[in-house]
Amino acid sequence: MENLRKEYKKGTFTEEDVNKDPFEQFKIWFDEAVSSGEFMMPNAMTLATASSSGKPSARIVLLKGYDEKGFVFYTNYKSRKGKDLSLNPFASLLFYWDKLERQVRIEGRVHKVTKYQSEEYFKTRPYESRLGAWASNQSSVIKDRTVLENSFSKLAEIYPSEVPLPAYWGGYILVPGMFEFWQGGKNRLHDRIRYKGKGAKWKIDRLAP
């Protein structure tokens, strides 16, 4: 493992480069990740949650929208992450774009989006994905894969075309209180720029790598 080492050389990220608005800075980096064509899913992000007792859990989810209000993703509300967020609404997001030698960490409070917003997004999903939301009792123990396949087949008979939104499925929005932008640097002297605050009051600091 000690041989798995590389030098970071893509560039620097200085105070002079920083946009005063962290949402605008995120857009710059996200758009560059998308336009690079280097990533299968540039909107993939690690979502870290914790139980009411502080036990952490992390998984990859997909960013489905963002603006100055926050970052939106969708899931089964009965999943482990859903249960965590119902008891402890604070979470962290991590974007890692290795080919650009960049990370973005975002921390904040999470709450559900409106049912209307969940319904509108659900309609845009492929038919099979909408059936899958019904077929899988996410995070529950099942005997084998045939349980899922049989459930999917039965649901396809019940909903041959239109698939309604399950009551237990929908969106969350993470409202940021902290952003950290990380750019890999030569000699492991990485650039870490942190924003803390909210609204128009963001305090910008450089952190030691």
C-alpha positions in Angstrom: 0.0 0.0 0.0 2.9 2.4 0.7 3.6 2.3 -3.1 0.2 3.7 -4.0 1.4 7.3 -4.1 1.2 10.1 -6.6 2.2 13.8 -6.8 -0.6 16.4 -7.0 0.1 18.8 -9.8 -3.1 20.2 -11.3 -2.8 23.6 -9.7 -3.5 25.8 -6.8 -6.5 27.4 -5.2 -5.7 30.7 -3.5 -7.7 33.4 -1.8 -7.5 35.4 -5.0 -9.3 32.6 -6.9 -12.1 32.3 -4.4 -15.6 33.5 -5.3 -17.2 35.2 -2.3 -20.3 33.1 -2.7 -19.7 29.4 -1.9 -22.7 28.4 -4.1 -21.1 30.2 -7.1 -17.7 28.6 -6.3 -19.4 25.2 -6.2 -21.0 25.9 -9.6 -17.6 26.8 -11.1 -16.0 23.5 -9.9 -19.1 21.3 -10.7 -19.4 22.7 -14.2 -15.7 22.0 -14.8 -16.1 18.5 -13.5 -19.0 18.0 -15.9 -17.4 19.6 -18.9 -14.1 17.7 -18.4 -15.8 14.5 -19.6 -13.6 12.5 -17.1 -16.4 11.4 -14.8 -19.2 8.9 -15.3 -21.3 10.6 -12.7 -19.8 14.0 -11.7 -22.9 14.4 -9.5 -22.1 11.4 -7.3 -21.5 12.4 -3.7 -20.9 10.7 -0.4 -23.7 11.3 2.1 -22.7 10.8 5.7 -25.3 10.6 8.4 -25.3 9.6 12.0 -27.8 7.9 14.3 -29.3 9.6 17.4 -26.4 8.0 19.4 -23.8 9.3 17.0 -23.1 6.1 15.1 -21.9 7.2 11.6 -22.9 5.8 8.2 -21.9 6.8 4.7 -23.0 6.0 1.1 -22.9 7.3 -2.4 -26.0 9.1 -3.6 -26.6 11.4 -6.6 -27.1 15.2 -6.5 -30.3 16.0 -8.3 -30.4 19.7 -8.0 -28.9 22.7 -6.1 -29.4 26.4 -5.8 -28.8 29.1 -3.1 -31.2 27.2 -0.8 -29.3 23.9 -0.8 -28.5 20.5 -2.3 -31.2 18.0 -3.2 -31.1 14.2 -3.4 -33.9 11.6 -3.3 -34.3 8.3 -1.5 -36.5 5.9 0.4 -37.5 7.6 3.7 -37.5 4.2 5.4 -33.9 3.5 4.5 -31.1 3.7 7.0 -30.2 7.2 5.9 -33.8 8.2 6.1 -34.1 6.8 9.6 -30.9 8.5 10.6 -32.1 11.9 9.3 -35.4 11.6 11.1 -33.6 11.4 14.4 -30.5 13.5 13.6 -31.1 16.0 10.8 -27.4 17.0 10.4 -25.4 15.5 7.6 -22.3 16.0 5.4 -21.8 15.7 1.6 -18.5 15.0 -0.1 -17.7 15.4 -3.8 -14.5 13.9 -5.0 -13.2 14.6 -8.5 -9.9 12.7 -8.6 -8.9 13.6 -12.1 -9.1 17.3 -11.2 -7.5 16.6 -7.7 -10.4 18.3 -6.0 -12.8 17.7 -3.2 -15.8 19.7 -1.9 -17.2 19.0 1.6 -20.5 20.5 2.6 -22.1 20.3 6.0 -25.6 21.4 7.1 -29.1 20.6 8.3 -31.3 18.4 6.2 -35.1 18.5 5.8 -37.6 17.0 3.3 -38.6 18.8 0.1 -42.3 19.3 -0.6 -44.4 16.4 -1.8 -45.0 18.3 -5.0 -41.3 18.6 -5.7 -40.9 14.9 -5.0 -43.8 14.0 -7.3 -42.4 16.2 -10.1 -39.0 14.6 -9.9 -40.4 11.1 -9.6 -42.3 11.6 -12.9 -38.9 12.3 -14.7 -37.5 8.9 -13.6 -37.5 6.0 -16.1 -40.5 3.7 -15.8 -38.3 0.9 -14.5 -36.7 3.1 -11.8 -40.2 4.2 -10.6 -41.2 0.5 -10.3 -37.9 -0.2 -8.5 -38.8 2.4 -5.8 -41.9 0.3 -5.0 -40.2 -3.1 -5.4 -37.4 -2.5 -2.9 -37.9 -2.1 0.8 -34.6 -0.4 1.1 -32.1 -1.5 3.8 -34.3 -4.4 4.9 -33.0 -8.0 5.0 -34.3 -10.2 2.1 -33.8 -13.9 1.4 -32.3 -13.5 -2.1 -32.5 -11.5 -5.3 -35.7 -13.4 -6.5 -37.6 -11.5 -3.8 -36.8 -8.2 -5.7 -37.4 -9.7 -9.1 -40.8 -11.2 -8.2 -41.9 -8.0 -6.5 -40.8 -6.0 -9.6 -42.8 -8.3 -11.9 -46.0 -8.1 -9.9 -45.7 -4.3 -9.7 -45.3 -4.1 -13.5 -48.7 -5.9 -13.8 -50.3 -3.5 -11.3 -48.7 -0.4 -12.9 -48.3 -1.1 -16.6 -47.7 2.5 -17.5 -48.2 5.2 -14.8 -46.4 4.6 -11.5 -47.5 6.8 -8.5 -45.1 8.2 -6.0 -44.7 5.9 -3.0 -45.6 7.6 0.3 -42.3 6.6 1.8 -40.1 8.0 -1.1 -39.0 11.5 -1.8 -36.4 14.2 -1.6 -34.2 15.9 1.0 -32.4 19.2 0.8 -29.2 19.9 2.7 -29.0 23.5 3.7 -25.3 24.3 4.1 -23.6 25.9 7.1 -20.1 25.0 5.9 -18.3 24.5 2.6 -14.7 23.4 2.2 -13.0 23.4 -1.2 -9.8 21.3 -1.4 -7.3 21.4 -4.2 -4.4 18.9 -4.2 -1.1 20.6 -4.0 2.6 19.9 -4.6 4.5 18.4 -1.7 1.1 17.7 0.0 0.7 21.4 0.7 -2.9 21.2 -0.4 -5.2 24.3 -0.6 -8.2 24.1 1.7 -10.6 27.1 1.7 -13.5 27.0 4.1 -16.7 29.0 4.2 -18.8 29.2 7.4 -22.0 31.1 7.9 -25.2 31.5 5.9 -27.0 33.9 3.5 -24.8 36.8 2.6 -22.6 36.3 5.7 -19.9 33.8 4.8 -16.6 33.9 6.6 -13.8 32.6 4.4 -10.7 31.0 6.0 -7.7 29.0 4.8 -7.1 25.7 6.6 -3.7 23.9 7.0 -3.7 20.7 4.9 
